[in-house]
């Protein structure tokens, strides 16, 4: 009986320790991600990457498949944002 009690206590201790370590690690990881996402260096990286992608897409020729794909995607955006666009047009005309 003493063996089973020791085994149960050791197993319970290990499970609690693993849960504690996992929670601590996830919390630290979340804090580090938040710290990185709020940094100026990250914002500069995103800005430069966005400019690069705009430049890359603006200087290449589109195939027929890409034209169809982008047309469908922009149409989805325009349909979804139509109320906002209409409101902007009404406010701008006043």
N, C-alpha and C positions, 0 to 999 in steps of 0.2 A: 504494500500500500504506500509505503514511503517513496518508492520509485516513481509511482504515478503522480504523486503530489509534486515531487521535484520536476518531473517532466512537464506537468501542467504549468507550474510557475515559470520555468525556463521558457516555454513556448509563449506564454502570455507576455513575459518580459521582452522577448524578441519581437513579437507583433507590435507591442506598444512602442518600442524603440524604432522599428521600421516606419510606423505611422508618423512618429515625431520627426524623423529624418526627412521623410518625403514631404511633409507639410512645411518644414523649415526650408528645404531646397526649393520648393515651388514658390514660396513667399519671396525668397531671395532672388529667384529668377524673374518673378513678376516685377519686383522693385528695380532690378537692373534694366529690364526692358522699358519700363516707364522712364527711367533716368535717361536712357539712350534716345528714346523718342522725343523727349523734351529738349534735347541739346541742340545748339546752333549748328554744330558739325553735321548732325543728321539732317537738319532742314536744308543745309547747303548741299548735301549729297542728293537729297530728293529733288531739289531745284535743278541741279546740274544734270541729273539723270533725265528729268522731264524735258529739259531743253534739248538734250542729246536726242531723245526719242522723237521730239517734234521735228528737229532738223532732219533726222534720218528718214522719217516718213514723208516729209515735204519734198525731199529731193529724189525720191524714187518714183518710177512709173508703176501704176497699179494695173494688175491683171484684171481680166473680166470677173474672175471669181472673187477677188478682193473688192472690186467695185460693188458687186452684189452683196457681199458680206457686210461691208461698211454701210451700205444703203439700208439694209435691214436693221442693223444695230442703231443707226442714227434715227431711223423712223421710230423704233421703240422708245428711244429717249424723247423724241419730240412729242409722241402721243402721251407719254407718262407726264411730261412737264408742260403740256398744253395749258392747263389752268394758270400756271405761274407765268408763262410767256404771255398769255392773253391779259393778265393783270398788269404786267409790265407795259404792254402796249397801251392799255387804257390810261395808266398813270402818266405815261410819257406824252400822250396827246392832250392832256389838260393844261 
